[in-house]
Amino acid sequence: MAVKLKPLHDKIVIEKPGEEKATKSGIILPDNAKEKPQTGKVIAVGNGKVLDSGTKIPLEIKVGDTVYYSKYSGTEIKIDEKEYIIIAESDVLAIVV
């Protein structure tokens, strides 16, 4: 079953990649030693940011983009054992081209 999320305004939903359970040399990492990923694939975008004047600015990011985002930004959610993060477009640092 595909996850259907529709973020509001200037928010985007990013699918987080699976976490490393061990290092390249085979050492198993405990949960508190794992580094949070700061990259992911965009699966949904909002309609755009609405200014005080009522003008809507469309988002530069689109579904399918791979992005890097700020380390402690957004809200993490888990649906059907998959992890996602919902962040504002302003928290995206770069789009992989």
C-alpha positions in Angstrom: 0.0 0.0 0.0 1.4 3.4 -1.0 1.6 6.1 1.6 -0.5 9.2 0.6 0.5 12.3 2.5 -0.4 15.9 1.4 1.8 18.4 3.2 0.4 22.0 3.6 1.8 25.3 2.4 5.6 25.2 2.1 6.2 21.8 3.7 7.7 18.8 2.0 7.7 15.1 3.0 11.0 13.2 2.6 11.4 9.4 2.7 14.5 8.7 4.9 16.9 6.0 3.7 17.4 2.9 5.8 19.8 3.3 8.7 23.2 1.6 8.9 23.1 -1.2 11.5 26.8 -1.9 11.3 30.0 -0.2 10.1 31.8 -1.2 6.9 34.1 -3.3 9.0 31.2 -5.2 10.6 30.9 -3.5 14.0 27.3 -3.4 15.1 26.1 0.0 16.1 23.8 0.7 19.1 20.9 3.0 18.5 22.4 5.9 20.3 25.6 5.8 18.2 23.9 5.9 14.8 24.1 9.2 13.0 20.9 10.7 11.7 20.8 10.8 7.9 20.5 14.3 6.4 19.4 13.3 2.9 16.3 11.7 1.4 13.9 11.5 -1.5 11.0 13.9 -1.7 7.7 12.0 -2.0 5.2 14.9 -1.5 5.2 18.7 -1.6 2.8 21.4 -0.5 1.1 24.0 -2.7 3.5 26.8 -1.8 4.2 29.6 0.6 1.5 32.2 1.1 2.8 35.7 1.7 1.0 38.3 3.9 -0.3 40.0 0.7 -2.0 36.7 -0.3 0.4 35.9 -3.1 1.3 32.3 -3.4 5.0 31.4 -4.1 5.4 27.9 -5.6 8.1 25.6 -4.2 11.3 25.0 -6.1 11.5 21.4 -4.8 9.5 18.7 -6.7 8.5 15.1 -6.0 11.4 12.8 -6.9 14.2 15.2 -5.9 16.9 14.0 -3.6 17.7 16.7 -1.0 20.0 17.5 1.9 18.4 19.1 4.9 19.4 20.6 8.2 20.3 18.1 10.8 17.8 19.0 13.5 14.9 20.2 11.4 11.4 18.9 10.8 9.1 16.3 12.4 9.9 12.6 12.1 7.0 10.2 11.5 6.8 6.4 11.0 4.1 4.8 8.8 4.1 1.1 8.0 7.7 0.6 9.3 9.0 3.4 6.9 10.4 6.6 8.3 9.6 10.0 6.9 10.4 13.6 7.9 8.2 16.6 7.3 10.1 19.8 6.9 9.7 23.4 5.6 11.3 24.2 2.2 13.6 26.7 4.0 15.2 23.8 5.9 16.4 22.2 2.6 20.1 23.0 2.1 20.6 21.6 -1.4 19.0 19.5 -4.2 21.1 16.7 -5.7 21.3 17.3 -9.5 
